[in-house]
Amino acid sequence: MKMPCQTVVWDVLPAIKAAIVEELVNNGFSQQEIAKKLDTTPSAISQYISKKRGYRIVFEDNIRTSIRAIAEDMKADNVDNLEMRICDVCRQLRDEDNNNCNTILNIDSLSSTKNE
């Protein structure tokens, strides 16, 4: 049995980070700069960019908007607690499902295909 927390750790959090990385790259940040801002390694950032990590979920527009806001605040050096902001996005996903974790357990309901 796969627990909701397991899915969050293995799939949701990496997908959120990958989406933040994508937004920062689109705003002209280097892998080194992004790694420093996310307190991780440049190789992890490279894996997010090359879709080797955090690639299983493509978020809906409302979640992308929240992620974009985080990236914009990071660009402006206006993020006091990045961990909490990422938790807020995860919480937003659960809230859409009335905290039942069905959304978290069913990754397909979180994602949409890129070919639609």
C-alpha positions as CSV (number, residue, x, y, z in Angstrom):
1,M,0.0,0.0,0.0
2,K,1.3,3.4,-1.0
3,M,0.7,6.0,1.7
4,P,-0.2,9.6,0.7
5,C,3.0,10.9,2.4
6,Q,5.1,8.6,0.3
7,T,3.5,10.0,-2.9
8,V,4.2,13.5,-1.7
9,V,7.8,12.8,-1.0
10,W,8.6,10.8,-4.1
11,D,6.4,12.6,-6.6
12,V,4.6,15.8,-5.5
13,L,7.5,17.7,-3.9
14,P,10.0,17.0,-6.7
15,A,7.3,18.1,-9.2
16,I,6.8,21.4,-7.3
17,K,10.5,22.0,-7.2
18,A,10.9,21.1,-10.9
19,A,8.1,23.6,-11.8
20,I,9.9,26.3,-9.7
21,V,13.1,25.5,-11.4
22,E,11.4,25.8,-14.8
23,E,10.0,29.2,-13.9
24,L,13.4,30.5,-12.6
25,V,15.2,29.2,-15.8
26,N,12.5,31.1,-17.9
27,N,13.4,34.2,-15.9
28,G,17.1,33.9,-16.8
29,F,18.6,32.3,-13.7
30,S,21.6,30.0,-14.1
31,Q,21.6,26.5,-12.6
32,Q,24.1,27.7,-10.0
33,E,21.9,30.6,-8.9
34,I,18.8,28.3,-8.7
35,A,20.8,25.7,-6.7
36,K,21.8,28.3,-4.2
37,K,18.2,29.7,-3.9
38,L,16.7,26.2,-3.5
39,D,19.6,25.1,-1.2
40,T,20.4,22.1,-3.4
41,T,23.1,21.0,-5.8
42,P,23.5,22.2,-9.4
43,S,23.3,18.5,-10.5
44,A,19.8,18.3,-8.9
45,I,18.8,21.4,-10.8
46,S,20.2,19.8,-14.0
47,Q,18.0,16.7,-13.3
48,Y,14.9,18.9,-12.9
49,I,15.7,20.7,-16.2
50,S,16.3,17.5,-18.1
51,K,13.1,15.9,-16.7
52,K,15.0,13.2,-14.9
53,R,13.6,14.3,-11.6
54,G,10.1,15.7,-10.8
55,Y,8.7,15.0,-14.2
56,R,5.6,12.8,-13.4
57,I,3.2,15.6,-12.7
58,V,2.1,18.5,-14.9
59,F,0.1,20.8,-12.7
60,E,-3.2,22.5,-13.6
61,D,-3.3,26.3,-14.1
62,N,-4.2,27.2,-10.6
63,I,-1.3,25.3,-9.1
64,R,1.1,26.7,-11.8
65,T,-0.1,30.2,-10.8
66,S,0.9,29.6,-7.2
67,I,4.3,28.1,-8.3
68,R,4.8,31.1,-10.7
69,A,4.2,33.5,-7.7
70,I,6.9,31.7,-5.7
71,A,9.4,32.0,-8.5
72,E,8.5,35.7,-9.0
73,D,9.0,36.3,-5.3
74,M,12.3,34.4,-5.4
75,K,13.4,36.6,-8.3
76,A,12.7,39.6,-6.2
77,D,14.4,38.1,-3.2
78,N,11.1,38.3,-1.4
79,V,10.7,34.8,0.1
80,D,11.2,34.5,3.8
81,N,10.3,30.9,4.2
82,L,10.5,28.9,0.9
83,E,9.8,25.6,2.7
84,M,6.5,26.9,3.9
85,R,5.6,28.3,0.5
86,I,6.2,24.9,-1.1
87,C,4.1,23.3,1.7
88,D,1.3,25.8,0.8
89,V,1.3,24.5,-2.8
90,C,1.1,20.9,-1.5
91,R,-1.7,22.0,0.9
92,Q,-3.5,23.7,-2.0
93,L,-3.5,20.3,-3.9
94,R,-5.0,18.6,-0.9
95,D,-7.6,21.3,-0.2
96,E,-8.9,20.9,-3.8
97,D,-9.7,17.3,-2.7
98,N,-11.2,18.4,0.7
99,N,-8.2,16.9,2.5
100,N,-9.2,13.4,1.5
101,C,-5.8,12.7,-0.1
102,N,-7.5,11.0,-3.0
103,T,-5.7,13.6,-5.3
104,I,-2.4,12.8,-3.8
105,L,-3.0,9.0,-4.1
106,N,-4.1,9.3,-7.7
107,I,-1.3,11.2,-9.5
108,D,-3.3,11.0,-12.7
109,S,-5.9,13.3,-11.2
110,L,-3.2,15.9,-10.5
111,S,-1.7,15.8,-14.0
112,S,-2.8,16.5,-17.5
113,T,-1.0,15.2,-20.5
114,K,1.2,17.5,-22.5
115,N,-0.4,16.2,-25.7
116,E,-3.9,17.4,-24.9
